[in-house]
Amino acid sequence: MGRPRQYATASARQAAYWQRMKATTVLVDRAPFARIDHALITLQDALWRARLRGHPLAHALYQTTPVETLEAAAAWILTQTQQSALMCDDEQRPDATKKGRHAKL
């Protein structure tokens, strides 16, 4: 005897598939994504070159992947601003939920 059917109909199976796809994927515009990808690779390359020349900030920020480099840069900036007591108030902070320059990716 085979295993019991998980879905009653083919349309139920297809609906479940699209629900899983919607939950795990994001639609993006290709051109802005390509610009961001190129900028990240350029940043990674610039930090790598500066690191070879012995720049101390590049040593602190350079990581294996561009995403890790951005995370290191954000952590470094937060540390610097906390040490300098220059943290802005929440009212001055850009709203990450709005569309535009500070929108979440």
BADRENRO-81818 format. One record per residue (C-alpha): residue in three letters; residue number from 1; x negated, y, z. Coordinates in steps of 0.2 Angstrom, whole numbers, padded with zeros to 4 digits. Layout:
BADRENRO-81818
res,n,x,y,z
ALA,NUM,X,Y,Z $
...
***
This chain:
BADRENRO-81818
res,n,x,y,z
MET,1,0000,0000,0000 $
GLY,2,-0007,0017,-0005 $
ARG,3,-0007,0032,0006 $
PRO,4,0009,0042,0008 $
ARG,5,0011,0058,-0003 $
GLN,6,0006,0074,0005 $
TYR,7,0018,0084,-0006 $
ALA,8,0035,0080,-0011 $
THR,9,0034,0088,-0028 $
ALA,10,0020,0094,-0040 $
SER,11,0027,0112,-0038 $
ALA,12,0024,0110,-0019 $
ARG,13,0007,0104,-0022 $
GLN,14,0003,0119,-0033 $
ALA,15,0011,0131,-0021 $
ALA,16,0000,0124,-0007 $
TYR,17,-0016,0126,-0018 $
TRP,18,-0012,0144,-0022 $
GLN,19,-0009,0148,-0004 $
ARG,20,-0026,0140,0000 $
MET,21,-0034,0150,-0014 $
LYS,22,-0026,0166,-0008 $
ALA,23,-0033,0163,0010 $
THR,24,-0051,0160,0004 $
THR,25,-0054,0171,-0010 $
VAL,26,-0054,0190,-0014 $
LEU,27,-0051,0199,-0030 $
VAL,28,-0064,0212,-0034 $
ASP,29,-0067,0224,-0048 $
ARG,30,-0082,0218,-0058 $
ALA,31,-0091,0235,-0061 $
PRO,32,-0091,0241,-0043 $
PHE,33,-0096,0224,-0037 $
ALA,34,-0110,0224,-0050 $
ARG,35,-0116,0241,-0044 $
ILE,36,-0117,0236,-0026 $
ASP,37,-0126,0220,-0030 $
HIS,38,-0139,0229,-0040 $
ALA,39,-0141,0242,-0026 $
LEU,40,-0144,0228,-0014 $
ILE,41,-0157,0220,-0024 $
THR,42,-0165,0237,-0028 $
LEU,43,-0166,0240,-0009 $
GLN,44,-0173,0223,-0005 $
ASP,45,-0186,0225,-0018 $
ALA,46,-0191,0243,-0012 $
LEU,47,-0192,0236,0006 $
TRP,48,-0203,0222,0000 $
ARG,49,-0215,0233,-0009 $
ALA,50,-0216,0245,0006 $
ARG,51,-0219,0231,0017 $
LEU,52,-0233,0225,0007 $
ARG,53,-0241,0243,0009 $
GLY,54,-0239,0241,0027 $
HIS,55,-0224,0253,0030 $
PRO,56,-0218,0250,0048 $
LEU,57,-0200,0253,0045 $
ALA,58,-0200,0241,0030 $
HIS,59,-0207,0228,0042 $
ALA,60,-0193,0231,0054 $
LEU,61,-0179,0230,0041 $
TYR,62,-0185,0218,0028 $
GLN,63,-0175,0201,0029 $
THR,64,-0173,0186,0018 $
THR,65,-0157,0191,0010 $
PRO,66,-0150,0208,0006 $
VAL,67,-0135,0206,0018 $
GLU,68,-0147,0202,0032 $
THR,69,-0157,0217,0027 $
LEU,70,-0141,0228,0028 $
GLU,71,-0137,0220,0045 $
ALA,72,-0155,0224,0051 $
ALA,73,-0154,0242,0044 $
ALA,74,-0137,0245,0053 $
ALA,75,-0144,0238,0070 $
TRP,76,-0160,0249,0068 $
ILE,77,-0149,0264,0065 $
LEU,78,-0138,0261,0079 $
THR,79,-0152,0258,0091 $
GLN,80,-0160,0274,0085 $
THR,81,-0144,0284,0087 $
GLN,82,-0141,0277,0104 $
GLN,83,-0159,0281,0110 $
SER,84,-0156,0299,0103 $
ALA,85,-0139,0300,0111 $
LEU,86,-0132,0306,0094 $
MET,87,-0118,0294,0093 $
CYS,88,-0103,0302,0085 $
ASP,89,-0086,0302,0093 $
ASP,90,-0073,0290,0087 $
GLU,91,-0063,0305,0080 $
GLN,92,-0078,0309,0069 $
ARG,93,-0081,0291,0063 $
PRO,94,-0075,0287,0045 $
ASP,95,-0060,0276,0045 $
ALA,96,-0066,0260,0037 $
THR,97,-0048,0255,0033 $
LYS,98,-0046,0269,0021 $
LYS,99,-0050,0267,0002 $
GLY,100,-0065,0276,-0004 $
ARG,101,-0084,0277,0001 $
HIS,102,-0082,0269,0018 $
ALA,103,-0070,0255,0013 $
LYS,104,-0073,0238,0019 $
LEU,105,-0079,0226,0005 $
***
